[in-house]
Amino acid sequence: MNEVEVLDIARDSLSTMLLISAPILIVGLIVGLLISIFQTLTHIQEMTLTFIPKIVAVFATTILVMPWMLRQLTEFNNRLMDKIVGLG
């Protein structure tokens, strides 16, 4: 295994990680921003108001995109195993 193959595997793993985590992080960011705007407009500074909707939104997003995430991870695993078998 040379440096090019190691860099290719590292690049593929990082791009897969970013692709898989993006939907959950984006939903958390949007919900957090909307709650912050709502708190600023209404002057309500309740701590549970910031955490509960964000947790629910992230959990719901995780449940909704789980099949897609598993498919992406399976494809990454197949690519990685093909590279390992090809080296031998």
Contact map, one row per residue, 1 for C-alpha under 8 A:
1110110000000000000000000000000000000000000000000000000000000000000000000000000000000010
1111110000000000000000000000000000000000000000000000000000000000000000000000000000000000
1111111000000000000000000000000000000000000000000000000000000000000000000000000000000000
0111111100000000000000000000000000000000000000000000000000000000000000000000000000000000
1111111110000000000000000000000000000000000000000000000000000000000000000000000000000000
1111111111000000000000000000000000000000000000000000000000000000000000000000000000000000
0011111111100000000000000000000000000000000000000000000000000000000000000000000000000000
0001111111110000000000000000000000000000000000000000000000000000000000000000000000000000
0000111111111000000000000000000000000000000000000000000000000000000000000000000100000000
0000011111111100000000000000000000000000000000000000000000000000000000000000000000000000
0000001111111110000000000000000000000000000000000000000000000000000000000000000000000000
0000000111111111000000000000000000000000000000000000000000000000000000000001000000000000
0000000011111111100000000000000000000000000000000000000000000000000000000001000000000000
0000000001111111110000000000000000000000000000000000000000000000000000000000000000000000
0000000000111111111000000000000000000000000000000000000000000000000000000000000000000000
0000000000011111111100000000000000000000000000000000000000000000000000011001000000000000
0000000000001111111110000000000000000000000000000000000000000000000000000000000000000000
0000000000000111111111000000000000000000000000000000000000000000000000000000000000000000
0000000000000011111111100000000000000000000000000000000000000000000000000000000000000000
0000000000000001111111100000000000000000000000000000000000000000000010010000000000000000
0000000000000000111111111000000000000000000000000000000000000000000000000000000000000000
0000000000000000011111111100000000000000000000000000000000000000000000000000000000000000
0000000000000000001111111110000000000000000000000000000000001000100000000000000000000000
0000000000000000000011111111000000000000000000000000000001001100000000000000000000000000
0000000000000000000011111111100000000000000000000000000001000000000000000000000000000000
0000000000000000000001111111110000000000000000000000000000000000000000000000000000000000
0000000000000000000000111111111000000000000000000000000011001000000000000000000000000000
0000000000000000000000011111111100000000000000000000010011000000000000000000000000000000
0000000000000000000000001111111110000000000000000000000000000000000000000000000000000000
0000000000000000000000000111111111000000000000000000000000000000000000000000000000000000
0000000000000000000000000011111111100000000000000000110010000000000000000000000000000000
0000000000000000000000000001111111110000000000000100010000000000000000000000000000000000
0000000000000000000000000000111111111000000000000000000000000000000000000000000000000000
0000000000000000000000000000011111111100000000000000000000000000000000000000000000000000
0000000000000000000000000000001111111110000000001100000000000000000000000000000000000000
0000000000000000000000000000000111111111000000000100000000000000000000000000000000000000
0000000000000000000000000000000011111111100000000000000000000000000000000000000000000000
0000000000000000000000000000000001111111110000000000000000000000000000000000000000000000
0000000000000000000000000000000000111111111110000000000000000000000000000000000000000000
0000000000000000000000000000000000011111111100000000000000000000000000000000000000000000
0000000000000000000000000000000000001111111000000000000000000000000000000000000000000000
0000000000000000000000000000000000000111111100000000000000000000000000000000000000000000
0000000000000000000000000000000000000011111110000000000000000000000000000000000000000000
0000000000000000000000000000000000000011011111000000000000000000000000000000000000000000
0000000000000000000000000000000000000010001111101000000000000000000000000000000000000000
0000000000000000000000000000000000000000000111111100000000000000000000000000000000000000
0000000000000000000000000000000000000000000011111110000000000000000000000000000000000000
0000000000000000000000000000000000000000000001111111000000000000000000000000000000000000
0000000000000000000000000000000000100000000011111111100000000000000000000000000000000000
0000000000000000000000000000000100110000000001111111110000000000000000000000000000000000
0000000000000000000000000000000000000000000000111111111000000000000000000000000000000000
0000000000000000000000000000000000000000000000011111111100000000000000000000000000000000
0000000000000000000000000000001000000000000000001111111110000000000000000000000000000000
0000000000000000000000000001001100000000000000000111111111000000000000000000000000000000
0000000000000000000000000000000000000000000000000011111111100000000000000000000000000000
0000000000000000000000000000000000000000000000000001111111110000000000000000000000000000
0000000000000000000000000011001000000000000000000000111111111000000000000000000000000000
0000000000000000000000011011000000000000000000000000011111111100000000000000000000000000
0000000000000000000000000000000000000000000000000000001111111110000000000000000000000000
0000000000000000000000000000000000000000000000000000000111111111000000000000000000000000
0000000000000000000000110010000000000000000000000000000011111111100000000000000000000000
0000000000000000000000010000000000000000000000000000000001111111110000000000000000000000
0000000000000000000000000000000000000000000000000000000000111111110000000000000000000000
0000000000000000000000000000000000000000000000000000000000011111111000000000000000000000
0000000000000000000000100000000000000000000000000000000000001111111110000000000000000000
0000000000000000000000000000000000000000000000000000000000000111111111000000000000000000
0000000000000000000000000000000000000000000000000000000000000001111111100000000000000000
0000000000000000000000000000000000000000000000000000000000000000111111110000000000000000
0000000000000000000100000000000000000000000000000000000000000000111111111000000000000000
0000000000000000000000000000000000000000000000000000000000000000011111111100000000000000
0000000000000000000000000000000000000000000000000000000000000000001111111110000000000000
0000000000000001000100000000000000000000000000000000000000000000000111111111000000000000
0000000000000001000000000000000000000000000000000000000000000000000011111111100000000000
0000000000000000000000000000000000000000000000000000000000000000000001111111110000000000
0000000000000000000000000000000000000000000000000000000000000000000000111111111000000000
0000000000011001000000000000000000000000000000000000000000000000000000011111111100000000
0000000000000000000000000000000000000000000000000000000000000000000000001111111110000000
0000000000000000000000000000000000000000000000000000000000000000000000000111111111000000
0000000000000000000000000000000000000000000000000000000000000000000000000011111111100000
0000000010000000000000000000000000000000000000000000000000000000000000000001111111110000
0000000000000000000000000000000000000000000000000000000000000000000000000000111111111000
0000000000000000000000000000000000000000000000000000000000000000000000000000011111111100
0000000000000000000000000000000000000000000000000000000000000000000000000000001111111110
0000000000000000000000000000000000000000000000000000000000000000000000000000000111111111
0000000000000000000000000000000000000000000000000000000000000000000000000000000011111111
0000000000000000000000000000000000000000000000000000000000000000000000000000000001111111
1000000000000000000000000000000000000000000000000000000000000000000000000000000000111111
0000000000000000000000000000000000000000000000000000000000000000000000000000000000011111
